[in-house]
Amino acid sequence: MFISEVQIRVRYAETDQMGYVYYGNYAAFFEVGRVEALRALGFSYRKLENAGYMLPVMNYNIDYLKPAHYDDLLTIKTSIPLIPSARIHFEYETYNEQEVLINKASTTLVFIDRASNKPCKPPQDFLQAISKYF
């Protein structure tokens, strides 16, 4: 399994009237986690897109356990639990500064060949980079 971490400081604009992080903002936090996980593997969305791949989100699921607040420093732990095929599955855990788990989520993205607009296997160099974690 591949795991990476990134920290995000909650900005005031990301909170709602109750002072909690607005639930819709977590999708953007997980995107940061996902992008940085790929970067840690030596890839970026730009590199994949320039190579002719698109990665749309197919599924997003989240369980909210506790709220986060303005100025909290959150740690997003992003894991890739399975070797990707045409689909790549990401799992996320968000922790606050007290190391309390505040939510768990997952996304599934699909590798799409830009030319044919059809699902495809990931690039071989990507599979080589991630295979050492399994």
TABELDA-V818069 format. One record per residue. N is the residue number from 1. RES is the residue in one letter. BURIAL is b if it has 16 or more other ideal C-beta (glycine too) atoms within 10 Angstrom, else e. D_CENTER is the distance of its C-alpha to the mean C-alpha in Angstrom with 2 decimals. Layout:
((N/RES/BURIAL/D_CENTER) (N/RES/BURIAL/D_CENTER))
This chain:
((1/M/e/14.40) (2/F/b/12.14) (3/I/e/10.71) (4/S/b/9.76) (5/E/e/10.10) (6/V/b/10.17) (7/Q/e/12.59) (8/I/b/12.96) (9/R/e/16.47) (10/V/b/17.01) (11/R/e/19.30) (12/Y/e/22.23) (13/A/e/21.26) (14/E/b/18.09) (15/T/b/20.48) (16/D/e/22.74) (17/Q/e/26.47) (18/M/e/26.12) (19/G/e/24.38) (20/Y/b/21.10) (21/V/b/17.68) (22/Y/e/17.81) (23/Y/e/15.69) (24/G/e/14.35) (25/N/b/12.84) (26/Y/b/10.14) (27/A/e/8.35) (28/A/e/8.68) (29/F/b/7.70) (30/F/b/4.20) (31/E/e/4.54) (32/V/e/6.22) (33/G/b/4.32) (34/R/b/2.79) (35/V/b/6.38) (36/E/b/7.95) (37/A/b/7.24) (38/L/b/8.83) (39/R/e/11.32) (40/A/e/12.29) (41/L/b/13.20) (42/G/e/15.32) (43/F/b/13.62) (44/S/e/12.38) (45/Y/e/11.83) (46/R/e/15.42) (47/K/e/16.75) (48/L/b/15.48) (49/E/e/16.85) (50/N/e/20.02) (51/A/e/20.45) (52/G/e/20.56) (53/Y/b/17.23) (54/M/e/15.19) (55/L/b/11.82) (56/P/e/12.17) (57/V/e/10.28) (58/M/e/12.81) (59/N/e/11.91) (60/Y/e/10.20) (61/N/e/11.74) (62/I/b/12.09) (63/D/e/14.97) (64/Y/e/16.22) (65/L/e/18.39) (66/K/e/19.51) (67/P/b/19.26) (68/A/b/18.09) (69/H/e/20.61) (70/Y/e/21.45) (71/D/e/21.28) (72/D/b/19.32) (73/L/e/17.34) (74/L/b/14.10) (75/T/b/12.30) (76/I/b/8.63) (77/K/b/8.72) (78/T/b/5.95) (79/S/b/8.07) (80/I/b/9.08) (81/P/e/12.26) (82/L/e/14.11) (83/I/e/15.38) (84/P/b/14.10) (85/S/e/16.87) (86/A/e/16.75) (87/R/e/13.63) (88/I/b/10.47) (89/H/b/9.03) (90/F/b/5.91) (91/E/b/7.17) (92/Y/b/6.73) (93/E/b/9.97) (94/T/b/11.15) (95/Y/b/14.53) (96/N/b/17.21) (97/E/e/19.74) (98/Q/e/21.89) (99/E/e/19.20) (100/V/e/19.32) (101/L/e/16.46) (102/I/b/15.94) (103/N/b/13.39) (104/K/e/11.51) (105/A/b/9.14) (106/S/b/7.88) (107/T/b/7.13) (108/T/e/9.35) (109/L/b/9.76) (110/V/b/13.23) (111/F/b/14.75) (112/I/b/17.57) (113/D/e/20.58) (114/R/e/21.31) (115/A/e/25.06) (116/S/e/25.44) (117/N/e/22.58) (118/K/e/22.20) (119/P/e/19.65) (120/C/b/20.07) (121/K/e/19.20) (122/P/b/16.81) (123/P/b/18.85) (124/Q/e/20.98) (125/D/e/20.09) (126/F/b/16.38) (127/L/e/17.62) (128/Q/e/19.99) (129/A/b/17.52) (130/I/b/15.31) (131/S/e/18.42) (132/K/e/19.75) (133/Y/e/17.24) (134/F/e/18.69))
